[in-house]
Amino acid sequence: MTLSVRLFAVLRERAGADAVELRLPPRATVGDALRSLAQDERLREPLSRLAVVMAVNREYADPLTVLEHGDELALIPPLSGGSDPREPRADAQAAGGRAGADPQEPPADPREPPASAPVPAPVRVRVRVSPEPLVRERLRDAVSDPGAGAVVVFEGVTRTVARLDYEAYETMAAERIERIVREVAASHRLRAAAVEHRVGEVALGEPSVIVAVSAAHRGEAFAAAREAIDRIKAEAPIWKRELDGAGGESVRTGRWAQGTQAPVAAASEPPPALTHVDRDGSARMIDVGGKPATERVARARARVRMSPTSARAVLAGDGPKGEVLGVARIAGIQAAKQTAQLIPLAHPLALSYVDVQASVDVDAGVVELIGHARTVAGTGVEMEAMTACALAALTVYDMVKGIERGVEIEQVVLLEKRGGRSDYRHADG
């Protein structure tokens, strides 16, 4: 099969082309492709000294990844972001607090309510990789939110040299940055997040990247901005070079910044195996007969989102079908006791305790249902806790659909499990 491999930065310059063609046998791997590219006279020297990574369909791939006809390949040289050993932290201009402080989480203000108290609205995310100049106010406005008590804006700016020239694998960079931002937004309970990264020439003092976030509290906002920029610099396929001249010829002769290898999983890591599937792909129930009976505890959460008007009716207990939360609680308890009949390969368990606790945030329009389950057995009660809150959430929907059809069950998540070989606790648990 013949595959085209895109080249960037120093590799593109050495090859004198944006891409090279590669002929490989069927079922060849990324490792085979890298060895073949190392034989190319134009690439032999840089590949002998640089820690390169192959991207397959805009995802970093380990050497054992099998290639298929039509795959989009790119050879990724070391990423330029955050490579200066003299600067463990990025240059920043901080807005929002307007103090220019290092974006670490400061001591909590005892007058502020705990960050876990309110239920966040769905996060808004904006990401752009573009040659256009960056405007701080545009990103600041993009994360504005009436529920945000803190907004942090980070700017990475050109320093020391007259200009920096940025090059990016733009589609992959945008996708990678968006993934990073969404993960950071979820872990820090953000209201909104926006990132713009510039490509092309950026003059001294001008921003090359801006990260803006908003959150209910300043600790979350500072921590999220810091994590986002650190990960973007370490993971996004973006390169830079220093230009001291006034333009023109210097664009092609500037020195590429020394970088670090793009992240990629170790090739020796086997893919995780599904425990309820045999080697031939058949479904099976796990034999837990040899496991000791120990106390098992689990908590899970479901969230139901609706209008504040509907949430107020739920809290008041005057929905079209009557009192909502009490009925949902009983439905969740009943469902937990029937888990093995609802989920085919779940073990029937004698539950020593099961309950569902409900709370309502009227302003956010969110009903939160926490399922609790406990037993003494050779297997866990995660499915019982999750079934309890899931069926309670469905019951809430059924009880309020007469006044609002747009109600959404937006989350069912395990918060905690204890007992057995290992314990687990979700970040929000």
FENNORVEN-V338308 format. One record per pair of residues at least 4 apart in sequence whose ideal C-beta (glycine too) atoms are under 6 Angstrom apart, sorted by the first residue. I is the first residue (numbers start at 0). J is the second residue. D is the distance in Angstrom with one decimal. If there is no record, write none. Layout:
I/J/D + I/J/D
This chain:
0/23/5.9 + 0/68/4.7 + 1/20/5.9 + 1/22/5.4 + 2/21/4.9 + 2/72/5.6 + 3/18/5.0 + 3/20/5.7 + 4/19/5.4 + 4/21/5.5 + 4/72/4.5 + 4/74/5.5 + 5/18/5.0 + 5/73/4.1 + 6/10/4.4 + 6/11/4.2 + 6/14/5.4 + 6/74/5.6 + 7/11/5.4 + 7/168/5.8 + 8/76/5.3 + 8/166/5.5 + 8/238/3.9 + 8/255/5.7 + 9/45/5.9 + 9/76/5.6 + 9/255/5.1 + 10/45/6.0 + 10/74/5.6 + 10/76/5.3 + 11/17/6.0 + 13/41/5.7 + 13/45/5.2 + 14/19/6.0 + 14/41/4.5 + 14/42/5.9 + 21/32/6.0 + 21/35/5.8 + 23/27/3.8 + 23/31/6.0 + 26/65/5.7 + 27/31/4.1 + 27/66/5.3 + 28/63/5.7 + 28/65/5.6 + 29/53/4.6 + 29/60/5.0 + 29/62/5.1 + 29/64/4.6 + 30/62/3.4 + 36/42/5.6 + 37/46/4.8 + 42/46/5.1 + 45/49/5.3 + 49/76/5.5 + 50/77/5.8 + 50/260/3.9 + 51/74/5.7 + 51/76/5.6 + 52/59/5.5 + 52/75/4.6 + 52/261/4.3 + 52/263/5.0 + 53/60/5.3 + 54/59/5.7 + 54/73/4.3 + 54/75/5.4 + 55/60/4.2 + 55/64/5.8 + 55/70/5.5 + 56/70/5.9 + 56/71/5.1 + 57/171/4.0 + 57/174/5.8 + 59/261/5.6 + 59/263/4.4 + 60/64/4.0 + 61/263/5.5 + 61/264/5.3 + 61/266/4.3 + 62/266/4.7 + 63/266/4.7 + 66/70/5.3 + 73/168/5.7 + 75/236/5.5 + 75/261/4.9 + 77/258/3.2 + 77/259/5.5 + 77/260/5.6 + 78/258/4.9 + 78/261/5.5 + 79/238/4.6 + 79/239/4.4 + 79/256/4.3 + 79/258/4.6 + 80/232/2.9 + 81/232/4.0 + 82/256/5.8 + 82/257/5.3 + 82/258/4.8 + 82/259/5.6 + 89/155/5.5 + 89/228/5.8 + 90/156/5.9 + 90/158/5.9 + 91/153/5.3 + 92/154/4.4 + 93/99/5.1 + 93/100/5.8 + 94/152/3.9 + 95/150/3.9 + 95/151/4.7 + 95/152/5.3 + 102/221/4.7 + 102/224/4.8 + 102/225/4.2 + 104/218/4.3 + 104/221/5.2 + 104/222/4.6 + 107/218/5.9 + 111/216/5.8 + 112/116/4.8 + 114/216/5.1 + 114/219/5.8 + 117/215/5.8 + 118/360/4.7 + 118/363/4.9 + 118/365/4.3 + 119/188/5.0 + 122/184/4.4 + 122/189/5.3 + 123/191/4.1 + 124/180/5.3 + 124/181/5.8 + 124/192/5.4 + 125/141/5.0 + 125/193/4.1 + 126/173/5.8 + 126/176/5.0 + 126/177/4.4 + 126/194/5.2 + 127/195/4.7 + 128/167/5.7 + 128/169/5.1 + 128/172/5.1 + 128/173/4.8 + 128/196/5.0 + 130/198/5.3 + 130/199/4.2 + 133/195/5.2 + 133/197/5.5 + 133/206/4.7 + 133/209/5.1 + 135/152/6.0 + 138/193/4.5 + 138/209/5.1 + 138/211/3.9 + 139/152/5.7 + 139/211/5.7 + 141/193/4.1 + 142/191/4.0 + 142/193/5.3 + 142/211/4.7 + 142/213/4.2 + 144/190/4.0 + 144/191/5.3 + 144/213/5.0 + 146/190/5.6 + 147/190/4.6 + 147/213/3.7 + 148/215/5.3 + 148/216/5.8 + 149/214/5.5 + 149/216/5.9 + 149/217/3.9 + 149/220/4.0 + 150/213/4.7 + 151/212/5.5 + 151/220/4.3 + 151/221/5.6 + 151/224/4.4 + 152/211/4.6 + 153/210/4.4 + 153/224/4.9 + 153/228/5.4 + 154/206/4.4 + 154/209/5.3 + 155/207/5.5 + 155/208/4.4 + 156/204/5.9 + 156/206/5.1 + 157/163/4.9 + 157/201/5.1 + 157/203/5.1 + 157/205/5.8 + 160/241/4.4 + 161/203/5.6 + 161/243/5.4 + 162/200/5.1 + 162/202/5.2 + 162/242/4.3 + 163/201/5.0 + 163/239/5.0 + 164/200/5.3 + 164/240/5.1 + 164/242/5.5 + 164/253/5.8 + 165/198/4.7 + 165/239/5.0 + 166/238/4.9 + 167/172/4.5 + 167/198/4.9 + 167/237/4.5 + 168/172/5.7 + 168/236/4.0 + 171/175/5.9 + 171/236/5.3 + 172/235/4.7 + 172/236/5.3 + 172/237/5.6 + 175/234/5.7 + 175/235/5.0 + 176/194/5.5 + 176/231/5.6 + 176/235/5.4 + 179/230/4.7 + 179/231/5.9 + 180/192/4.9 + 180/194/5.7 + 183/187/6.0 + 183/223/5.1 + 183/226/5.2 + 183/227/4.7 + 184/189/4.1 + 184/192/4.9 + 186/426/5.7 + 187/219/4.6 + 187/222/5.7 + 187/223/3.8 + 188/219/5.7 + 189/212/5.4 + 189/214/5.0 + 189/223/5.6 + 190/213/4.5 + 190/214/5.9 + 191/213/4.9 + 192/212/4.7 + 193/211/4.7 + 194/210/5.2 + 195/209/5.4 + 196/208/4.6 + 197/201/5.6 + 197/207/5.0 + 201/205/5.1 + 201/207/4.6 + 210/224/5.4 + 210/227/5.0 + 210/228/5.1 + 212/220/5.3 + 212/223/4.8 + 212/224/5.1 + 214/219/3.9 + 214/220/4.2 + 219/223/6.0 + 230/234/5.5 + 231/235/5.0 + 234/262/5.6 + 239/256/5.1 + 240/253/4.1 + 240/254/5.8 + 240/255/4.4 + 241/253/5.6 + 241/254/5.4 + 242/249/5.0 + 242/253/4.2 + 244/249/3.1 + 249/253/5.9 + 264/268/5.5 + 274/285/5.9 + 275/282/5.9 + 275/344/5.2 + 277/281/4.5 + 277/283/5.3 + 284/344/4.9 + 287/377/4.2 + 287/378/4.7 + 290/377/3.5 + 292/375/5.4 + 292/376/5.5 + 292/377/5.4 + 293/418/5.2 + 294/375/5.3 + 294/418/5.4 + 295/374/5.4 + 295/376/6.0 + 295/379/4.8 + 295/380/5.0 + 295/418/3.9 + 296/373/5.0 + 296/417/4.5 + 297/372/5.1 + 297/380/4.6 + 297/381/4.6 + 297/384/3.9 + 297/416/4.5 + 298/371/5.5 + 298/384/5.8 + 298/414/4.4 + 298/415/4.5 + 299/370/4.7 + 299/384/4.1 + 299/385/4.2 + 299/388/4.9 + 299/413/5.0 + 299/414/5.9 + 300/369/5.4 + 300/388/5.9 + 300/412/5.5 + 300/414/5.4 + 301/368/4.7 + 301/388/3.9 + 301/389/5.6 + 301/392/3.9 + 301/411/4.7 + 302/365/5.7 + 302/367/5.4 + 302/409/5.4 + 302/410/4.5 + 303/366/4.4 + 303/392/5.1 + 303/395/4.9 + 303/408/5.4 + 304/364/5.9 + 304/365/5.5 + 304/407/4.8 + 304/409/5.2 + 305/309/4.0 + 305/310/5.6 + 305/364/5.1 + 305/403/5.6 + 305/406/4.5 + 306/364/5.3 + 306/403/5.9 + 307/361/5.5 + 307/364/4.9 + 309/399/5.3 + 309/402/5.7 + 309/403/4.6 + 310/359/5.5 + 310/361/4.7 + 310/364/4.8 + 311/361/5.1 + 312/317/5.7 + 312/318/5.2 + 313/323/4.6 + 313/359/5.7 + 313/366/5.8 + 314/359/4.3 + 314/361/6.0 + 316/322/4.1 + 318/323/4.9 + 318/398/5.1 + 318/399/5.4 + 319/401/3.5 + 319/402/6.0 + 320/398/4.9 + 323/395/5.9 + 323/398/4.3 + 324/357/4.4 + 326/394/5.9 + 327/391/4.3 + 327/394/4.2 + 327/395/5.0 + 328/355/4.6 + 330/390/5.3 + 330/391/5.8 + 330/394/4.1 + 331/355/3.7 + 331/370/5.9 + 331/387/4.0 + 331/390/5.3 + 331/391/3.4 + 332/353/5.3 + 334/386/5.1 + 334/387/5.9 + 334/390/3.5 + 335/353/4.4 + 335/372/5.8 + 335/383/4.5 + 335/386/5.4 + 335/387/4.0 + 337/341/5.8 + 338/342/5.8 + 338/345/5.3 + 338/382/5.3 + 338/383/4.8 + 338/386/4.7 + 339/345/4.8 + 339/347/3.8 + 342/382/5.8 + 345/382/5.0 + 346/378/5.2 + 348/374/5.0 + 348/376/5.4 + 350/374/5.2 + 351/373/5.2 + 351/374/5.4 + 352/373/4.1 + 353/372/4.9 + 354/371/4.8 + 355/368/5.7 + 355/370/5.3 + 355/387/5.3 + 355/391/4.8 + 356/369/4.6 + 357/368/5.3 + 358/367/5.0 + 359/366/5.3 + 360/365/4.7 + 366/395/5.5 + 368/388/4.6 + 368/391/4.5 + 368/392/5.6 + 370/384/4.3 + 370/387/3.3 + 370/388/3.6 + 372/380/4.0 + 372/383/4.0 + 372/384/4.2 + 374/380/5.2 + 379/416/5.6 + 379/419/5.6 + 381/413/5.5 + 381/416/5.1 + 382/386/5.9 + 385/389/5.9 + 385/411/6.0 + 389/411/5.0 + 392/408/4.7 + 396/400/5.9 + 396/406/5.2 + 399/403/5.9 + 399/406/5.9 + 414/425/4.8 + 414/428/3.8 + 415/424/5.0 + 415/428/4.6 + 416/423/4.9 + 417/422/5.0 + 424/428/4.5
